[in-house]
Amino acid sequence: ASHLQPREAPPWLHQRHRPGRLQHLEAPFPEPLRLHVRCASRRAHHNPPGGARFAEERGAEGGSAHRVLHVLGSVLPLLAAAPCLGLPVAVVGPALHAAHPLPPGSPLHPRQHIPAHWPPHVRGRSEAQAHPPDEPGRAQPAPQRPARLGLRPLAHQLPRGAPPLPRPVRQHVPQDQTRCVPVPEGEAAALQRGHLLRQAAALPAAVRGADGPRAPHNGAGARRWLSSRAPAPRVCVVGSGPAGFYTAQHLLKHHDLAQVDIYEKLPVPFGLVRFGVAPDHPEVKNVINTFTQTARSERCAYYGNVAVGRDVTVGELRQAYHAVVLSYGAEDNRILGIPGENLPGVYSARAFVGWYNGLPENRDLNPDLSCETALILGHGNVALDIARILLSPLDLLRKTDITDCSLAALACSKVKRVWLAGRRGPLQVAFTIKELREMINLPGTQPVLNPADFTGLENAVKDAPRPRKRLTELMIKTALQKPGEVAAQAAAARQWGLKFQRSPQEVLPTADGRRARGVRMALTRLEGSGESAKAIPTGDVEELECGLVLSSIGYRSLPLDPAVPFDTQRGIIPNSMGRVEGAPGLYCSGWVKRGPTGVIITTMNDSFDTAQSVLEDLQGGMLDVSVSREGFGAVGSILRSRGVRPVSFSDWEKIDAAEVVRGKAAGKPREKIVDPQEMLQLIGH
């Protein structure tokens, strides 16, 4: 704290340096204290003669460095015990010389212990001043004040491998508080550690606490980092999609000791961000940058190519970790439950999206796109994504990370017309205005909406929430727009449209029964209003001719392990605020927690809530961290015995680099590798 104003030095820093209590310095801060004294002593050595008197004159107003020197000067007899106290003579020698000048031949003389390889601006003296003032025959220039060593700028010059500064210290130390000086690599890491006490003293009281770094753990940034005696909880997250990474991110951010391991059944991470987001929405995938930062944390590890429930059980994970969070998402799709849905030409939206996004299990889907009319059952964002991919100009798709095989199939597609049908009306659609606007403005396509579907909605939507109101107004405007008003749309070769209050009853086969030729749909009426309105069949039916049927009525989660409770009706793990019912230490987040609804922001908030439940249980003692758990040390042994080789995050980065190189050759952001065996061969597995 020698660079602070006198009144800013916290009392706790000085109280630890009282004579007779040096033994307390060794336990909590052995290395930082020794180096703190070393750095401070270099400044005191170059004060005007009479360093002890100078410190005395400053008295209570003196900086902590002078107080340390004054105290050490009074305990000169303890030098014999310096090694057992963790204070080697080479460290305390220069400090004592400032208060008690010593003869040149003394082993404690500063000349013997200030490294000769340090440059003058670091040692604080020129070559002429390198000799002590009592050496005969030397002219003595005026003392030179050394440059002040600032920790924050110094952190950016540390050699590779030096320990990083704690974030609470970095963010509260102003950039301009001290200036940076170059330091030899051999001393850089030591200087970094040696200045921790000075930086802790500079923290605001709200961060460091009133009682200093040795206070009990209470969640404050500096004290949590400096307190290394608390046991580190080990947490396991199953699933590396948004839910898994957001859960890990929150835990690492709000608990400075937690160690998080993320398990993923595929070699590659990021779940639906990689395999669910439309290829022409690259901005949504920017969240991968945040997830990458989380995975690169020293307290986080990624283990791909590990299928929980097959390669390792949830019970084995619970034995190895203090807490297990299930975030494996919705791995299946809801079925229509109608005759003919298994005919060729009928696909689930999940499989179709996985096909054009490179999901390994869907790489061989090979959908038949030889018909002119496609019907998508559903009014959500996924339905609009599929319609947009089917109708987008190839020039737009070639600039995305869509897979090469799906791009080739779309180039041969004969689909010119896409209908999106839903059981309810315009006020109950699940897509958002951004996706609807993209479809309306899609080049070379014409929206076809029936104005009769929107009769009377202008008044009904007045009291609706703003997002719903804006969405409905855009649909009304599009429905009332005459085709001739926009020349490009009037001449468009492709069309898409919305059909409301239609519920599928049967997929109709062709005459030979080999594929789908259309869908029979029941017309419905609505009972109730708003989001709670229900579709009731009227008894009337209609048939819609189409050769391609895509079911986009939602995803669903599957049971992962017989030991984990699962609600088959709702397709979720029964839980309370993410705590799995009847299973202490077991948690869930994301779609497997609340169902397959919402967007990435919804999943983020949901995952933060689950992570907060884990933190509360850690703080409240519900999770016993006094018993150490081996984490991946135990799981790794199990996997080796079963012949499973996990993929690390650095392995994934090799796959990522290879995909980017392949994509660059094709003029794309990346060319995804869709075969897991090819991924493993690439990294030498």
Secondary structure, 3 states (H helix, E strand, C coil): CCCCCHHHCCHHHHHCCCCCCHHHHHCCCHHHHHHHHHHHHHHHHCCCCCHHHHHHHHHHHCCHHHHHHHHHHCCHHHHHHHHHHCCCHHHHHHHHHHHCCCCCCCCCCHHHCCCCCCCHHHHCCCCHHHCCCCCCCCCCCCCCCCCCCCHHHHHCCCCCCCCCCCHHHHHHCCCCCCCCCCCCHHHHHHHHHHCHHHHHHHCCHHHHCCCCCCCCCCCCHHHHHHCCCCCCCEEEEECCCHHHHHHHHHHHHHCCCCEEEEECCCCCCCHHHHHCCCCCCHHHHHHHHHHHHHHCCCCEEEEECCCECCCECHHHHHHHCCEEEECCCCCEECCCCCCCCCCCCEEEHHHHHHHHHCCHHHCCCCCCCCCCEEEEECCCHHHHHHHHHHHCCHHHHCCCCCCHHHHHHHHCCCCCEEEEECCCCHHHCCCCHHHHHHHHCCCCEEEECCHHHHCCHHHHCCCCCHHHHHHHHHHHHHHHCCHHHCHHHHCCCEEEEEECCEEEEEEEECCCCCCEEEEEEEEEEEECCHHHCEEEEEEEEEEEECCEEEECCCEECCCCCCCCCCECCCCECCEECCEECCCCCEEECCHHHHCCCCCHHHHHHHHHHHHHHHHHHHHCCCCCCCCCCCCHHHHHHHHHHCCCCCECHHHHHHHHHHHHHHHHHCCCCCCCCCCHHHHHHHCCC
